[in-house]
Amino acid sequence: MYKLLLCVRYLRTKYIALASIISVMLGVATMIVVNSVMAGFTTEMRDRLHNFLSDIVIESRSMSGVEDANRQMATVTEVAGQYIQAMTPTIEIPGMVTFTDPYSGESYTSPVQIQGIDPEGKSKVGPLQDYLDSYNPIVEDGVVQREALRSREEPISWELTEQAREHRELVKHREALFLRDLTTDIQTATPESKSAAPDFDAEQPETSTATSDEQQAKKTTPGIIEDDFMTDPQVAANEPEVRTGPLSARIFLGEGLVSFQAQNPETGKLQKIMMVEPGDDVILSTVTAGRPPEPVRISATVVDSFRSGMNEYDTSIVLMNINELQKSRGMQIDNSITSIHIKLKNYDDAPKAIAALQRAFPPGQVTIRTWEEKQSLLLSAVEVETAILNVLLFLIITVAGFGILAIFYMIVVEKTRDIGILKSLGASSNGVMSIFLSYGLGLGIVGSTAGVVIGLLFVRYINQIEDGLSWLTGRKVFDEKIYYFFEIPTSVSPFMVAAVAMGAISIAVLASILPARRAARLHPVRALRFE
Amino acid sequence: MAETLKMTTPLISAEAITKSYFKGEHKIPVLQGAGLKAHRGEFISVIGQSGSGKSTLLHVMGLLDSPDVGEVLLDGNRIDNLNQKARDQLRNHVFGFIFQFYHLLPELSLLENVMTPLMIRHSILGYWKHRKEIRDSAMQIIQQVGLEHRIKHRPSELSGGEMQRGAIARALVGRPEILLADEPTGNLDASTGSGIMDLLKSLNENQQLTIVMVTHDESIAAQAHRTVRLAHGRIQTVAREDAA
């Protein structure tokens, strides 16, 4: 009983020991925060990666693909159907996209990964609607800037939205008139010399400059932006037949490919400027499936914008209607495809499914991998980072342990005479030792508990804390443009919290062993005489 | 009468105690064949110069230290060669110690200090079961030494005399048979010291408490029944005997 009493009294009165409690507390809190944030990142990243990649992907080694998609899919169903929830055929090949920036008139070409898909099939193996602009509202700083253009009930197709069609009409008319104007100028420039060479030195109107009579004849047509070209009666009379229907090749275009961030001069905020919108046309360049491949150019209409939130996809993906891609590449004859995306009923069946599939397909013809294997580089990097951080932080707590050891040693030295007294009263050596061991345990428990509370509070309010820090330092601490997420993702695992707390308590107890042993071994008489 | 007293077995007896200390390479002999006997109810004082080894003799008798040569007997039974646990038990049940510098535990109140030997005696469960008796025993002895109005105070709030009386209360709460006192008045002024001596004498008379007291002060030593002198590591003279 004297042990308990003394232990409690020491905890309450020895303020220097609080210094060692603080180090335990900070170590525990830090570990909890760091582990929660890393787990949050990992979970979010895995979710996003997994959402975009299917559970299992069968890919042909050759860009020419494998023949007879239906037979291939039948084979898959035959050997692994019991594991499979959905699958869809795709054609995945590298290529380039060329588009024109309407502001500068410049033409840009970027490398892309062209994925020919069947949208309905693709949405069964992964969330496609979540990534398409027309199905989602545009939200900035929590404020809805534009509602979703399509409802979630509407099945995904290659049809343009109302807005896209209007935009396309406008653009096509403008282009047609510009072209017609160009040729008219050439024709009317020198009527005597029709056969003469066109006068290219004459100024060509680049924008819709209006003459005074044209201004008077302005009429506004609902739905179309006031445009002097359109309202010029002279022009209207000569309006040619404009084909505004979308091209047969349709694509969902990765947003990052055709947008950039510019600072709004009025608000100073960064906003996204889109150079290509749904309704516009772009040119895809790729190669045919021939042996050897031949270059092929595909003009395609942009149906929608693709935004997954993962930078590497948004700046490289072009989803295209698979039939058109087949035709362009000459794959339609054999109904060839390059890959099959599979969604499993239960992801734990992956190894079995893959084993079954590998037996069914000729080795060397295809690779069969899970999404984790495909992204192993990124995933293992995150894992390694987490492991290293944990080691480092645990080392820090161990350092805290040495602090406890030193402080305890000092306390034992200070208490030498008291220990002598206790022994003279009949206290056993083990009893004296257990006073200090329980003191260490008590300190560890107090420090751990405080650390857990502080750590969990920090995690709970981490975004507010980040806001505060950003305000304090004047710099954005967590920039969503650098990281993938808008809010710091966290994921608290009770097991992790318990493990960290236990670890810290163990270190505190271990640290108190040496001083406790010294206390136990003190010779009563020498202890009593200690100055 | 005196002969009868001498014939009974002494309560505690130290025989031919030899003890040396080592200071680095040097061996410093402190006790060289010292012996002391105390009968039940006796109040003995041991007098000697500083460094004469009188404290050491006390420590050996109370099993705080072990002799190099010699024996300590309790009621005729040898106790200096017992194992650690038995020695701890004896120190808790049989012996009571008081020292020159009181040595109360600073973190505990006076009452808690006095209860400490009983807390050592019982486990946590045992303490909980007997807590009333333990507290009552402590209060009783505290009243005997006249400190009942100071029980909640910390040692730092007590005077020298009060602390020594508290230490005496602590030494006696477990009802030991022998009180070993090492210079109990050494740090107190004359009047406080004489108050302590009065207390010791009354405890000795009223409760038959055997007291072996070490001091360098002749006038303090004279207040015991019997005085022995320790010099050159040996008990040299028997100063006087109390008339029967």
Interface residues (C-beta under 8 A of the other chain):
Chain A: M1 Y2 L4 L5 L6 R9 Y10 T13 R417 D418 G420 I421 L422 K423 S424 L425 G426 A427 S428 S429 G431 H523 P524 V525 L528
Chain B: T56 H59 G62 L64 D65 Q84 K85 D88 Q89 L90 R91 N92 H93 F97 F99 H103 L105 P106 E107 L108 E112 T116 P117 M119 I120 R121 H122 S123 I124 G126 Y127 R170
